[in-house]
Amino acid sequence: MLVTTWVIVGVVAGVSGVMIGYFALRQARATVEDCRRMLSRQISEGRGDLRAIRDVAVCRYDALSEMTGRLSFSVAMINGLGDGIVLTSINGRSETRTYVRAVVGGKGQQPLSPEEEQAVRAARLGLGPQVAAPVSQSI
């Protein structure tokens, strides 16, 4: 009975390890593909001034349950080095809040919201100014 329990525990642990490895591999492949797209885009466009803002993307979404119509937004303005800002405006019925966060090397210096991360990623990939937002969770 004890041996059977250990065998089952071992099999479950092994299968769990394989699944974790599979999902990590999928994430790594997606990241490598994103990097490949960024590099090919930089090569095709020429380098120019890497410090000038050149990549902009806007992510519109409904941040609050009381407001619909995707009036809230996050706009990423990034240079060729991946540095820049993300400007976020959360719009409600009676007030609006605006935030700005620094981006260095494609990563926020402070934790970014999912919408801010999406705007930065879209800007880095050159997906254009308007990006569809995921269905957001209302606050």
C-alpha positions as CSV (number, residue, x, y, z in Angstrom):
1,M,0.0,0.0,0.0
2,L,2.8,2.5,0.9
3,V,4.7,1.7,-2.3
4,T,1.6,2.2,-4.4
5,T,1.1,5.6,-2.8
6,W,4.6,6.7,-3.5
7,V,4.3,5.5,-7.1
8,I,1.2,7.6,-7.5
9,V,2.8,10.6,-5.9
10,G,5.8,10.2,-8.2
11,V,3.7,9.9,-11.3
12,V,1.7,13.0,-10.4
13,A,4.9,15.0,-9.6
14,G,6.4,13.9,-12.9
15,V,3.3,14.8,-14.9
16,S,3.1,18.2,-13.1
17,G,6.8,18.8,-13.9
18,V,6.3,18.0,-17.6
19,M,3.2,20.3,-17.8
20,I,5.1,23.2,-16.1
21,G,8.0,22.7,-18.5
22,Y,5.6,22.7,-21.5
23,F,3.9,26.0,-20.4
24,A,7.3,27.6,-19.7
25,L,8.5,26.5,-23.2
26,R,5.4,28.0,-24.8
27,Q,6.0,31.3,-23.0
28,A,9.7,31.3,-23.9
29,R,8.8,30.7,-27.6
30,A,6.3,33.6,-27.6
31,T,8.9,35.9,-26.1
32,V,11.5,34.9,-28.6
33,E,9.0,35.5,-31.4
34,D,8.2,38.9,-30.1
35,C,12.0,39.8,-29.9
36,R,12.4,38.5,-33.4
37,R,9.6,40.7,-34.7
38,M,11.1,43.7,-32.9
39,L,14.6,43.1,-34.3
40,S,13.3,42.6,-37.9
41,R,11.3,45.8,-37.6
42,Q,14.3,47.8,-36.4
43,I,16.4,46.4,-39.2
44,S,13.9,47.1,-41.9
45,E,13.2,50.7,-40.7
46,G,16.8,51.6,-40.3
47,R,18.2,52.7,-36.9
48,G,17.8,56.5,-37.0
49,D,17.9,58.2,-33.6
50,L,17.2,55.5,-31.1
51,R,16.4,58.1,-28.4
52,A,13.5,59.7,-30.3
53,I,10.0,58.6,-29.5
54,R,9.0,56.4,-32.5
55,D,6.6,53.8,-31.2
56,V,3.1,54.7,-29.9
57,A,0.2,52.5,-29.0
58,V,-3.1,53.2,-27.3
59,C,-5.1,50.7,-25.3
60,R,-8.7,51.7,-24.6
61,Y,-10.8,49.9,-22.0
62,D,-13.6,50.2,-19.5
63,A,-11.9,50.6,-16.2
64,L,-15.0,51.2,-14.1
65,S,-18.3,49.3,-14.1
66,E,-20.2,52.6,-14.0
67,M,-18.7,53.8,-17.3
68,T,-18.8,52.0,-20.7
69,G,-17.6,53.0,-24.1
70,R,-13.9,52.4,-23.4
71,L,-13.3,55.9,-22.2
72,S,-10.3,55.0,-20.1
73,F,-7.0,54.5,-21.9
74,S,-3.3,53.8,-21.6
75,V,-0.9,55.3,-24.2
76,A,2.7,54.1,-24.5
77,M,5.3,56.3,-26.1
78,I,8.5,54.4,-26.5
79,N,11.9,55.1,-28.2
80,G,14.1,52.7,-30.1
81,L,15.8,51.6,-26.9
82,G,12.5,50.7,-25.2
83,D,12.5,53.7,-22.9
84,G,9.6,56.1,-22.6
85,I,6.4,56.5,-20.6
86,V,2.9,55.1,-20.3
87,L,0.2,57.7,-19.7
88,T,-3.0,56.2,-18.2
89,S,-6.3,58.0,-17.7
90,I,-9.1,56.3,-15.7
91,N,-12.4,58.0,-16.4
92,G,-15.4,57.8,-14.2
93,R,-18.7,59.7,-14.0
94,S,-17.6,62.2,-11.5
95,E,-13.8,62.2,-11.7
96,T,-10.8,61.4,-13.9
97,R,-7.5,60.2,-12.6
98,T,-4.3,60.4,-14.7
99,Y,-1.1,58.5,-14.1
100,V,2.3,58.4,-15.8
101,R,4.9,55.7,-15.3
102,A,8.4,55.4,-16.7
103,V,9.4,52.6,-19.0
104,V,13.1,51.5,-19.2
105,G,14.1,48.8,-21.6
106,G,10.5,47.9,-22.3
107,K,9.7,47.3,-18.6
108,G,7.9,49.6,-16.2
109,Q,10.0,51.0,-13.4
110,Q,6.9,50.6,-11.3
111,P,4.4,47.7,-11.7
112,L,2.2,48.2,-14.7
113,S,-1.4,47.3,-15.1
114,P,-2.3,44.7,-17.7
115,E,-3.6,47.4,-20.0
116,E,-0.4,49.4,-19.6
117,E,1.7,46.3,-20.3
118,Q,-0.4,45.7,-23.4
119,A,0.1,49.2,-24.6
120,V,3.9,49.0,-24.1
121,R,4.1,45.6,-25.8
122,A,2.0,46.8,-28.8
123,A,4.2,49.9,-29.1
124,R,7.4,47.8,-29.0
125,L,6.0,45.5,-31.7
126,G,4.9,48.4,-33.9
127,L,1.2,47.3,-33.9
128,G,0.0,50.8,-34.5
129,P,-1.7,53.5,-32.5
130,Q,-4.9,51.8,-31.7
131,V,-4.9,48.4,-29.9
132,A,-7.9,46.4,-28.9
133,A,-8.1,46.0,-25.2
134,P,-8.8,42.7,-23.5
135,V,-12.1,42.5,-21.6
136,S,-11.1,44.2,-18.4
137,Q,-12.3,43.4,-14.9
138,S,-14.3,46.3,-13.5
139,I,-13.1,47.9,-10.3
